[in-house]
């Protein structure tokens, strides 16, 4: 039996969330609905503007893979997170949260510098727009990968955002090779449409000959394949992913378990913040399939949990909410 359900690699970021008007994006020339990497000075300026105009709505540990592993751990799974934080207050906050949530980590020593931070702007339609400064996380490398821990895991989980960093891309590519050699299953998330618009070749480099399980949303599936319909996109995705989960917002999700397609219904809720919805879906789904659930049951939990996350602010649920959600999905 593996020690960890999932060994994940990703950017360690602390989120600062703001409720903004749509006019804010036009006034400040910000592309809505995607993640944009920015320099520290640019982020500081935007943080000052946002804080004065709107005030901070919420501060929380974030990062795509970090959110996924948090969800998995709170449902009852065992998680390991390979990441990088600096020796600063932001890093202190991030590590404190990891410790509270029983997630093992590769961080044994911390360098001087700035930890990663993400400004999350939530518009009235609940869409999230992110300006991210990776800080020291940009330099995540092979030195931050614990192959012994990875070798004791059911799944290796790779965050698509990491392809923006040459050293991080190299690290997850090597980790994927290790997983394939040691017969450990591999999973990956595309993370954001921007990764397919600006880093598609890098995403494909990491995918290599293929992956066991792919997570993406419908927009990302269409961008990656270049197709106009989800049906035709799925036929191409099947050539690279043995199984996949494509989220469709309020319309639920489409799963492929390697043999058949499974439609998962959505849940009607008032969405206020879509930040973390895909991360939650992946965390709940991975918890399910690494704990004896079939794809359909895991998908139902993931859909329900994602609906709950978009109905609140912030990318993570309170710890005691997870068990209550799992109990609503019959075995």
Buried (B, 14 or more C-beta within 10 A) or exposed (E): EBBBBBBBBBBBBBBBBBBBEEEBBEEBEBEBBBBBBBEEEEBBEBBEBBEEEBEEBBBBBBBBBBBBBBBBBBBEBBBBBBBBBBBBEBBBBBBEBBEEBEBBBBBEEBEEBBBBBBBBBBBEEBBBBBBBBBBBBBBBBBEBBBBEBBBBBBBBBBBBBBBBBEBBBBBBBBBBEBBBEEEBBBBBBBBBBBBBEBBBEBBEEBBEEEBBBBBBBBBBBBBBBEBEEBEEBBEBBBEBBBBBBBBBBEEBBBBBBEEEEBEBEBBEBEBBBBBBBBBBBBBBBBBBBBBEBEBBBBBBBBBBBBBBBBBBBBBBBEEEBBEEBBEEBEE
